[in-house]
Amino acid sequence: MDAMAIGREAVMLCDRIWRNARLATLRSDRSGLGEVPDGIVACRDTRIVYAGATVDAPAGLDAADRIDCAGRWITPGLIDCHTHLIYAGDRSHEFELRMQGASYAEIASAGGGILSTMRATRAASEEALVESALPRLDALIAEGATTVEVKSGYGLDLDSERKQLRAARALALRRPITIAATFLGAHAVPPEAGTADYYIERVCTEMIPAVADEQLAEAVDAFCEGIAFSPEQTARVFAAAQAHGLKLRLHADQLSNTHGAALAARFGALSADHLEYTDLAGVLAMAAAGVVAVLLPGAFYFLRETQRPPVELFRLRRVPIALATDCNPGTSPLTSLLLTMNMGAILLGLTIDECIAGVTREAARALGRLADAGTLEAGKFCDLAIWDIERPADLVYRMGSNPLYARVWRGQ
Ligand SMILES: [Zn+2]
């Protein structure tokens, strides 16, 4: 920050100041949401230089652009840390069949499921994938999202996975948003691969090295489940990812307890996601390794699950809890972080503070981006959501309304 002397007063110039605001800073060194009843946020270039109480602001802090927030609430920009936003095709027909009583096996044998999305995604151009994802991304942006994670996993061959990851990264050229791309080659076995072991070999020896070489993704994810890949196959994927310097995430224990949470912990993964069937040993392993629990209430709701993730154990053992949409065409066609928070409270039993932290600070932690995002603190990117609400609880309480007043991405 510039500090220049004008007369005897030091003036600290920044680009923009949001003043007369109530802040939910989400700072982890404060209790609750780190609330500040009369606060300001000051930004220089793309980063916050001050966020806190007006009375504590550095003397002489000033900017040409001073925005009066009229007492509105400012939170960190929202973060969706688990999506499958890039895909082609439409699965609403499957939904119709399901509502008429068809089973998953019947839908799959009629050509539905992940493989139907794979066929459509393989057939689509990179530009078509970007175009079809933009309305979904815009829905997230309209509710204040400033960072969105996007997984591949519907290409399931090297060229198609590359195309999906390029399309994910291209979203950041089309909208003011931070995109975190994750390689999810180990999502399902493509029909031409024959066996899961053969396909995992291709993932480890061809796909992960290429993705790392071309810097198409910052993390690797896998679907560890009875209907997908075994813990042993997942461990091979993780070892290959680590050898190439990529971060790890895992779809774990969603439909059964395959001890995926413990596996994620053993490899030092950033997060384990879903976790409906995770047991105490899995929770303890996550706590010891600092793995974030990413809960996905949209999929829980859409699949009419009844087995809830062990929220009380996560709380007791201080496992950080994040929330995400899991936006995908098959099991969570959800593009609202506000509704995700409501579902987190109603369906999973999270507190208001846990829900809001889950789509800000803890979501940033799940992406390994807490140094840059997730709280209102000096040094982080100036990503803000400004809300027309009386209390932060309004963000979780309402269903189907959007009180976003303004959204700021990197100071703009
Ligand atoms: Zn997912």
Residues whose N, C-alpha, C, O or C-beta is under 5 A from the ligand:
A	BS01	ZN	D326
